[in-house]
Amino acid sequence: MNESLKAMQAEMGEHVVEAHAQYATVDEELYDAYLAWRSAMLDSGTIPRKDKLLMVIALLTAQRDIMPLKLYAQIARSQGATAQELKEALRVGILFSGGAGVDAASSVVDLLVD
């Protein structure tokens, strides 16, 4: 396993997307570049990483993209987001997607309790 994939696995635990793990083994150069770009977007700048993760959750809720929503909700909780913060991020996504956003948000109800 390459170092970049190990770093992502350290962040995501057993939730590393299998497709990412498979692709990283055949195109390590691209995967390293992707993770560096991802890190630059989430870890630099004025807005704290946790807040950026909550933005991602709102976007994924609005897009109704369940698998990444589950993953990033778990990451956000593991990095200090409270259940209330997660609920508020989900609500923003629901605001822009309506009932379909509620369906997406329901996929992470297990993370909405402190």
C-alpha positions in Angstrom: 0.0 0.0 0.0 1.5 3.4 -1.0 2.0 6.2 1.6 -0.8 8.4 0.3 -3.3 5.6 0.6 -2.1 4.8 4.1 -2.6 8.5 5.0 -6.2 8.4 3.6 -6.9 5.1 5.4 -5.6 6.7 8.7 -8.2 9.5 8.2 -11.1 7.3 7.0 -10.4 4.0 8.7 -12.3 1.1 7.3 -14.4 3.5 5.3 -11.8 4.1 2.5 -13.7 3.7 -0.7 -12.7 0.5 -2.3 -12.6 2.2 -5.7 -10.0 4.6 -4.3 -7.9 1.8 -2.9 -8.0 -0.1 -6.2 -7.1 2.9 -8.3 -4.3 4.0 -6.0 -2.5 0.7 -6.7 -2.5 1.2 -10.5 -1.9 5.0 -10.7 0.0 6.0 -7.6 1.1 9.3 -9.2 -2.4 10.5 -9.9 -3.6 9.4 -6.5 -0.8 11.2 -4.7 -1.6 14.4 -6.7 -5.4 14.0 -5.8 -4.6 13.6 -2.1 -2.3 16.6 -2.1 -4.9 18.7 -3.8 -7.6 17.5 -1.4 -5.4 18.3 1.5 -4.6 21.7 0.1 -8.3 22.5 -0.1 -9.3 21.1 3.3 -6.2 22.0 5.4 -5.1 25.4 4.3 -6.8 28.8 4.4 -8.8 30.7 6.9 -11.8 28.3 7.3 -11.0 25.5 9.7 -11.0 21.9 8.3 -14.0 20.9 10.4 -16.1 23.7 8.9 -15.0 22.8 5.4 -16.1 19.2 6.1 -19.5 20.5 7.2 -19.7 22.4 3.9 -19.0 19.2 2.1 -21.8 17.5 4.0 -24.3 20.2 3.0 -23.2 19.9 -0.6 -23.5 16.1 -0.7 -26.9 16.3 1.0 -28.1 18.7 -1.7 -26.7 16.4 -4.4 -28.2 13.4 -2.7 -24.9 11.5 -3.0 -25.4 9.0 -0.2 -22.1 7.0 -0.1 -19.8 10.1 0.1 -22.3 11.7 2.5 -21.9 8.8 4.9 -18.2 8.9 4.6 -17.7 12.6 5.1 -20.3 12.7 8.0 -18.2 10.0 9.7 -15.0 11.9 9.0 -16.5 15.2 10.3 -17.7 13.5 13.5 -14.3 11.8 14.0 -12.6 15.2 13.6 -14.7 17.0 16.2 -18.0 18.0 14.6 -20.9 17.6 17.0 -24.2 16.0 16.3 -25.8 19.5 16.3 -23.2 20.8 13.8 -23.9 17.8 11.6 -27.6 18.4 11.8 -27.2 22.0 10.8 -25.1 21.1 7.8 -27.7 18.5 6.7 -30.4 21.2 7.1 -28.5 23.5 4.7 -28.3 20.8 2.2 -32.0 20.0 2.7 -32.9 23.6 2.1 -31.5 23.4 -1.4 -32.8 19.9 -2.3 -36.1 19.5 -0.5 -37.6 16.1 0.3 -34.9 14.3 -1.6 -32.4 15.9 0.8 -34.3 14.5 3.7 -33.9 11.0 2.2 -30.2 11.6 1.9 -29.9 12.9 5.4 -31.6 9.9 6.8 -28.6 7.8 5.7 -26.6 9.3 8.6 -29.1 9.4 11.4 -26.8 7.1 13.5 -24.3 10.0 13.6 -26.8 12.6 14.9 -26.5 11.7 18.6 -23.7 12.8 20.8 
